[in-house]
Amino acid sequence: MGASFDTRAAYGTGSAYDWLRTDHTTTGSAQDLLRLARELEDRGDLRTAATAYDRACMVAPADPGIAEARGDLLERMAVEEHGIVFRYIPAGSFVMGSAGGDLDERPVHSVRVDDYWLSETPVSWSAYCDLMGWEPPPTGMPQEEAGGSGSGDPGWFLYEANKIRLQYCEDATVRATDWHAHAPAHKWVSGSGEPVDSRTLFGTPRRDDPRRPWAYDRKPMVGVSWQEAEELCERLSTDAVRYGLPTEAEWERAAGGGLAGRRYPWGDEPPTPERCDADRFDEFSILPMRRLPPNDYGLYAMSGGVWEWTADWYDAQYYRDSPGANPTGPATGRERVLRGGSWADCAEAVTVTFRMSRDADTWRAGGWGAHMTPNIGFRLCRKGAAPAPRP
C-alpha cells in the first residue's frame, strides 16, 4: 500500500483484504483506513472492519475519533457466555518480542494471528467451580471429593491448593493470613469436644468491608495447574465454539491492546499503583481484577495480578524459527509458558513481552506442582462461530 488506497478496490476482492491482516509495516492515511473500516462495517463485514480500525489506530494512535470508532465496534462484538465476558481481538499482524528485553524475547519478529475472543479477566475461583460443576468456594471441590480425603488420595492435593485460594481469592480480603482464619464455615472444637470460636484461635482476616458476605468472584483463581485450566476448556467446548488457553502470540497481541511497540498494556510509562497490580510482594494480597483500567481491547489485568498460562511449551530459542502465522510453540517441552507477571513481581516482569515458564501437574495425578503458588492463574480464549453483535 502507498500513501493512500482505493477503498472500493480494497473490499472488492479477498486478496485486497489480506494486507490488513498480514502487513504490520503498512502506513498510509489514517483517514483512508477509517473510511474503509466504516464501509466494511456498513456492509456487515465486522471482522474485517475491526482489523481496519486497528490499522487506523496504529497509524494515528492519538486520534480520539478513530479510537472511539474502534472501541464502539469492539464493544458490539464482545460476547458473554457462561457468565464470562469475552472481548474480541481482530485478526492482524504485530511485532512480537523485544530488542531490549531478555534473550528469550529475541529476535523481534512479525507474527500474524487470526481473530479470537479473550475473557476480559482471568477466571475467578467461583466461576471455575461453577463451570466445572463443583461445590462452590470455600469448599471448592468436586462433589465426590468434598467429604474429605486422606493424604494418599488425589483430592488431598486439591484440598491443599484450596488453602492458598482461601487466603488470596476472597473478594474483600486485603492481606492473606493463616488459612484457618479464612474458613468461616468450618466448625472448630477443643480437645474436650467443646466448640471454639475460630477468631479466638486464628484471628480475623483484614477485609475492606467486614460486613460484606464472603465471596470469591472479584479476584483471580490462583494455584491453578495448566491441566486444570485445560480441563475447563474441554468441558465448555462444543463443535461450534472451542475454548482453550491463548497461544503465546495471541496473549502478547491482546496484551498490547492493538498498538505497536508497547512495553506495557497502557503504553511505555512504568507501572504505578494506578496502572498495574505489581511490586507488592510485602502486601500478600491480590487486587480485584477490575480495580484498575483495562487496555484498549477492554482487557483487565493483562499485566500484574497473576501470571497467566498459555497453550505453548517453552523454548528459550523458539523465536529464531517461529512461524510467521499463528505460531503454537514447540511440539514438545518440559514447561509451559506463563505471561503477564503478578502482584509479587517487579516492573521488568510485567511487560507484554516478558516470558516465564513452569511445569505443572494436576491434582488428579496425586502430586505437588510448581504451580501451587498464590500468583498463577489463567484466562480463556474463545474461537469459532461469531454470535450476533450487540446493538
RODO-555521 format. One record per residue (C-alpha): y, x, z; residue in three letters. Coordinates in steps of 0.1 Angstrom, whole numbers, padded with zeros to 4 digits, always signed. Example, Ala and Ser with C-alpha at 12.3 -4.5 7.8 and 13.67 -1.06 7.14 Angstrom:
-0045+0123+0078ala-0011+0137+0071ser
***
This chain:
+0000+0000+0000met+0035+0013-0008gly+0068+0002+0007ala+0061-0034+0001ser+0034-0056-0015phe+0029-0089-0033asp+0017-0114-0007thr+0002-0137-0035arg-0020-0108-0047ala-0029-0099-0011ala-0045-0132-0003tyr-0058-0137-0038gly-0090-0115-0035thr-0112-0103-0008gly-0106-0067-0017ser-0069-0072-0012ala-0075-0081+0024tyr-0096-0051+0031asp-0067-0027+0036trp-0056-0049+0066leu-0088-0041+0084arg-0095-0005+0072thr-0063+0014+0067asp-0048+0024+0101his-0022+0045+0083thr-0006+0016+0065thr+0031+0015+0068thr+0055-0007+0047gly+0077-0036+0056ser+0070-0054+0088ala+0087-0085+0074gln+0063-0085+0044asp+0034-0082+0068leu+0048-0110+0089leu+0053-0132+0058arg+0017-0125+0047leu+0004-0134+0082ala+0023-0167+0082arg+0010-0176+0048glu-0026-0168+0058leu-0021-0189+0090glu-0008-0218+0070asp-0038-0216+0047arg-0061-0218+0077gly-0074-0182+0074asp-0066-0175+0111leu-0088-0144+0115arg-0072-0125+0086thr-0038-0138+0097ala-0043-0123+0132ala-0051-0089+0116thr-0020-0091+0095ala+0001-0099+0126tyr-0015-0068+0142asp-0004-0047+0113arg+0031-0060+0116ala+0032-0052+0153cys+0021-0016+0146met+0049-0012+0121val+0075-0028+0143ala+0063-0028+0179pro+0097-0036+0193ala+0103-0067+0171asp+0102-0097+0195pro+0097-0122+0167gly+0066-0105+0154ile+0052-0101+0189ala+0058-0138+0197glu+0042-0150+0164ala+0012-0128+0170arg+0009-0140+0207gly+0011-0176+0197asp-0018-0173+0172leu-0039-0152+0196leu-0033-0179+0223glu-0045-0206+0199arg-0077-0185+0191met-0086-0180+0228ala-0119-0195+0238val-0131-0210+0271glu-0168-0210+0275glu-0190-0211+0306his-0158-0213+0327gly-0146-0179+0313ile-0116-0174+0291val-0122-0151+0261phe-0093-0135+0242arg-0095-0129+0205tyr-0094-0093+0193ile-0087-0092+0155pro-0106-0070+0131ala-0088-0038+0123gly-0087-0001+0124ser-0073+0022+0151phe-0072+0058+0161val-0098+0064+0187met-0098+0093+0213gly-0070+0116+0225ser-0060+0150+0213ala-0046+0157+0248gly-0075+0143+0268gly-0108+0158+0279asp-0131+0175+0254leu-0153+0144+0251asp-0123+0124+0239glu-0120+0146+0208arg-0117+0147+0179pro-0093+0119+0173val-0108+0098+0146his-0102+0065+0127ser-0125+0036+0136val-0128+0001+0121arg-0142-0027+0141val-0149-0063+0132asp-0134-0091+0152asp-0147-0104+0186tyr-0136-0121+0218trp-0134-0103+0252leu-0133-0120+0285ser-0098-0118+0298glu-0110-0104+0332thr-0141-0087+0345pro-0168-0111+0357val-0165-0123+0393ser-0193-0124+0418trp-0191-0162+0419ser-0192-0165+0382ala-0222-0142+0379tyr-0242-0161+0404cys-0233-0195+0389asp-0242-0185+0354leu-0274-0168+0365met-0284-0199+0385gly-0284-0180+0417trp-0274-0190+0452glu-0236-0186+0454pro-0220-0159+0475pro-0221-0148+0502pro-0259-0153+0497thr-0257-0141+0461gly-0294-0140+0452met-0319-0159+0431pro-0333-0189+0450gln-0367-0173+0452glu-0352-0142+0469glu-0327-0160+0491ala-0351-0164+0521gly-0350-0126+0528gly-0374-0098+0519ser-0386-0065+0533gly-0377-0030+0521ser-0408-0030+0499gly-0396-0060+0479asp-0372-0055+0449pro-0349-0082+0464gly-0341-0059+0492trp-0321-0037+0469phe-0301-0067+0457leu-0295-0075+0494tyr-0282-0040+0500glu-0259-0043+0469ala-0246-0076+0483asn-0234-0058+0514lys-0209-0039+0492ile-0199-0071+0475arg-0193-0089+0507leu-0166-0064+0516gln-0149-0059+0482tyr-0153-0092+0463cys-0139-0117+0488glu-0107-0131+0474asp-0084-0127+0504ala-0097-0095+0520thr-0071-0067+0519val-0093-0040+0534arg-0131-0036+0535ala-0147-0033+0569thr-0182-0034+0582asp-0202-0058+0560trp-0214-0077+0591his-0178-0089+0596ala-0178-0103+0561his-0208-0125+0566ala-0191-0155+0582pro-0221-0179+0578ala-0246-0156+0595his-0257-0165+0629lys-0260-0136+0653trp-0280-0137+0686val-0283-0114+0715ser-0315-0098+0727gly-0320-0127+0750ser-0316-0152+0722gly-0281-0164+0730glu-0256-0170+0702pro-0230-0142+0698val-0196-0146+0681asp-0195-0121+0652ser-0159-0114+0658arg-0168-0100+0692thr-0193-0077+0677leu-0177-0066+0644phe-0141-0077+0645gly-0123-0098+0619thr-0116-0086+0583pro-0080-0083+0573arg-0072-0111+0549arg-0039-0120+0532asp-0043-0156+0544asp-0068-0161+0572pro-0067-0198+0567arg-0080-0196+0531arg-0116-0206+0527pro-0139-0177+0519trp-0143-0173+0481ala-0153-0148+0455tyr-0136-0158+0423asp-0104-0137+0420arg-0118-0102+0422lys-0144-0085+0400pro-0181-0083+0410met-0189-0047+0420val-0221-0026+0424gly-0234-0040+0391val-0260-0022+0371ser-0259-0021+0333trp-0291-0040+0332gln-0277-0068+0354glu-0248-0072+0330ala-0272-0073+0300glu-0294-0099+0318glu-0265-0123+0320leu-0256-0117+0283cys-0291-0125+0272glu-0292-0157+0294arg-0259-0170+0278leu-0266-0161+0242ser-0276-0186+0215thr-0283-0184+0178asp-0247-0192+0171ala-0230-0171+0197val-0240-0138+0211arg-0227-0123+0243tyr-0230-0086+0252gly-0212-0057+0266leu-0185-0044+0243pro-0192-0012+0225thr-0171+0018+0235glu-0150+0014+0204ala-0145-0023+0210glu-0134-0017+0245trp-0109+0010+0235glu-0094-0011+0208arg-0090-0040+0231ala-0075-0019+0259ala-0047-0006+0236gly-0035-0042+0230gly-0033-0036+0192gly-0006-0010+0193leu-0013+0025+0181ala-0014+0056+0202gly-0010+0040+0236arg-0021+0061+0266arg-0024+0031+0289tyr-0027-0007+0281pro+0010-0012+0288trp+0023+0019+0270gly+0028+0056+0278asp+0046+0053+0311glu+0025+0065+0341pro+0007+0040+0363pro+0026+0023+0391thr+0015-0003+0416pro+0033-0029+0394glu+0012-0019+0363arg-0023-0009+0375cys-0047-0011+0404asp-0053+0026+0407ala-0048+0056+0430asp-0056+0035+0462arg-0087+0053+0474phe-0075+0052+0510asp-0069+0014+0510glu-0106+0004+0504phe-0098-0028+0485ser-0096-0043+0450ile-0066-0063+0439leu-0072-0098+0424pro-0078-0094+0387met-0048-0114+0376arg-0024-0099+0401arg-0009-0075+0375leu+0004-0083+0340pro-0021-0085+0310pro-0018-0063+0280asn-0007-0076+0246asp-0041-0091+0239tyr-0039-0111+0271gly-0065-0090+0289leu-0061-0083+0326tyr-0072-0052+0345ala-0083-0032+0315met-0073-0001+0334ser-0078+0002+0371gly-0096-0023+0392gly-0132-0014+0383val-0150+0008+0358trp-0165-0014+0331glu-0198-0009+0315trp-0200-0007+0277thr-0231-0011+0255ala-0232+0026+0244asp-0253+0055+0256trp-0231+0085+0265tyr-0229+0117+0244asp-0200+0141+0250ala-0201+0152+0214gln-0206+0117+0198tyr-0171+0116+0183tyr-0179+0145+0160arg-0202+0124+0139asp-0193+0088+0149ser-0195+0063+0121pro-0162+0051+0108gly-0171+0014+0110ala-0184-0005+0141asn-0199+0025+0159pro-0225+0016+0185thr-0231+0050+0202gly-0261+0073+0202pro-0296+0058+0196ala-0308+0071+0230thr-0295+0087+0261gly-0297+0091+0299arg-0264+0074+0310glu-0243+0045+0297arg-0205+0048+0291val-0181+0034+0316leu-0144+0028+0307arg-0111+0020+0324gly-0111+0038+0357gly-0108+0020+0390ser-0087+0013+0422trp-0101+0046+0436ala-0092+0068+0406asp-0061+0088+0396cys-0038+0083+0366ala-0059+0107+0344glu-0089+0084+0347ala-0073+0051+0339val-0061+0059+0303thr-0075+0038+0274val-0094+0069+0261thr-0110+0084+0292phe-0148+0084+0291arg-0171+0084+0321met-0209+0077+0323ser-0235+0069+0349arg-0271+0059+0350asp-0282+0026+0364ala-0314+0008+0374asp-0318-0029+0380thr-0327-0041+0415trp-0357-0058+0399arg-0372-0023+0393ala-0371-0018+0431gly-0348+0013+0433gly-0314+0025+0441trp-0290+0032+0414gly-0258+0053+0409ala-0240+0020+0401his-0242+0008+0437met-0205+0016+0444thr-0175-0007+0451pro-0158+0002+0418asn-0182-0006+0389ile-0182-0040+0371gly-0182-0054+0336phe-0167-0080+0313arg-0183-0100+0285leu-0179-0096+0247cys-0184-0127+0226arg-0193-0126+0189lys-0203-0153+0164gly-0190-0187+0154ala-0153-0194+0158ala-0146-0226+0176pro-0117-0249+0166ala-0084-0232+0175pro-0063-0246+0203arg-0034-0269+0193pro
***
